[in-house]
């Protein structure tokens, strides 16, 4: 793992999660969560953001996928925050528009240390396979909270629910890649406050 990497371990009565993240990776994902649709989305996030990510999750999926999805997002957010360190030299802002067939998703974010989620997306189907689509909002909210990012997620239009969600996760990867990129012109923290 590179210099901008982090390992997070979280254990509750409902889940045991281990996350390894390298922000300066090549897009490799090793995922074992018991939630196949979440793994598919995280794989896309890594591939399009060029992050290396390993996730091992053992959750109470016999109840439902909620706790596993939530806690993976918590750990991933914490890993992003830890891997960034004091954020010296980063671009800070990122945005991406991603078409997925008939769907168009947009993610705009600021690694501001002020967590906020603006989520403007809905999904025609309540489930994709066995995955509850309401968990998409839960994932993005917990990610924004723990990474302490200002995150705007906008689904402009689309038909197929799988395509709608896929566009958003791909856009998340691209936007975060832009925000965490090092700008050689920036020699301090990119804020007039002097701190993020």
C-alpha positions, -999 to 999 in steps of 0.1 A, spaced: 0 0 0 11 35 -8 16 65 15 -20 77 12 -36 45 25 -55 34 56 -68 3 73 -100 4 93 -115 -22 116 -150 -19 130 -168 -46 151 -203 -44 166 -228 -70 176 -242 -68 141 -211 -66 119 -173 -72 117 -157 -50 89 -122 -47 77 -113 -21 50 -80 -14 34 -79 16 10 -51 30 -12 -60 64 -28 -31 61 -52 -40 27 -66 -48 12 -100 -85 2 -95 -81 -32 -79 -109 -43 -56 -111 -74 -34 -145 -76 -19 -162 -101 4 -193 -86 20 -221 -111 14 -240 -84 -5 -234 -90 -42 -249 -57 -55 -228 -37 -30 -197 -55 -42 -206 -47 -78 -210 -10 -70 -178 -8 -50 -159 -25 -78 -172 2 -102 -162 29 -77 -127 15 -75 -123 9 -113 -134 45 -122 -116 62 -93 -84 41 -96 -85 32 -59 -73 -1 -45 -98 -14 -20 -102 -45 1 -133 -51 21 -140 -81 44 -175 -79 60 -193 -104 81 -227 -90 89 -262 -101 99 -274 -104 63 -298 -131 74 -318 -102 89 -312 -79 59 -283 -60 42 -288 -27 61 -262 -30 88 -235 -44 65 -240 -16 39 -241 11 65 -210 -2 83 -190 -7 51 -198 29 42 -187 41 77 -154 23 74 -148 34 38 -155 70 49 -131 67 78 -104 52 55 -108 81 31 -104 106 59 -74 89 74 -56 83 41 -59 120 32 -40 131 63 -40 169 66 -50 172 29 -20 193 19 -18 197 -18 -51 180 -28 -74 196 -53 -102 193 -27 -132 196 -51 -143 170 -76 -172 165 -100 -183 139 -125 -212 134 -149 -216 97 -159 -241 83 -184 -251 47 -180 -272 39 -211 -304 59 -206 -295 72 -171 -274 102 -162 -258 106 -128 -238 135 -113 -217 137 -82 -201 169 -69 -181 169 -37 -159 190 -15 -134 175 10 -143 203 33 -143 186 67 -180 198 69 -201 167 62 -233 172 43 -253 151 19 -276 164 -8 -293 134 -24 -315 140 -53 -322 106 -67 -351 81 -67 -354 46 -79 -384 31 -97 -378 -4 -81 -376 -11 -44 -351 -38 -50 -323 -48 -75 -320 -85 -70 -323 -88 -32 -307 -54 -26 -330 -27 -11 -325 4 -31 -332 27 -1 -298 15 11 -281 36 -17 -290 68 3 -278 52 35 -245 44 19 -239 79 6 -250 95 38 -227 75 60 -198 79 36 -202 117 36 -205 118 73 -174 97 81 -152 111 53 -164 145 64 -172 156 29 -198 178 13 -214 154 -11 -241 162 -37 -256 132 -55 -279 140 -84 -297 115 -107 -309 137 -136 -329 110 -154 -330 73 -161 -352 43 -165 -336 12 -153 -329 12 -115 -297 -7 -118 -284 18 -144 -294 47 -122 -275 34 -92 -245 24 -113 -242 59 -128 -240 73 -93 -213 50 -80 -192 55 -111 -196 93 -107 -186 90 -71 -154 73 -81 -145 98 -107 -154 128 -86 -134 115 -55 -104 108 -77 -104 144 -89 -107 158 -54 -80 137 -38 -55 143 -67 -24 162 -58 -20 195 -76 17 204 -77 8 241 -76 -8 237 -42 18 236 -15 -5 240 16 -40 230 25 -64 244 -2 -84 267 21 -82 304 29 -87 293 66 -54 274 65 -70 242 76 -96 217 64 
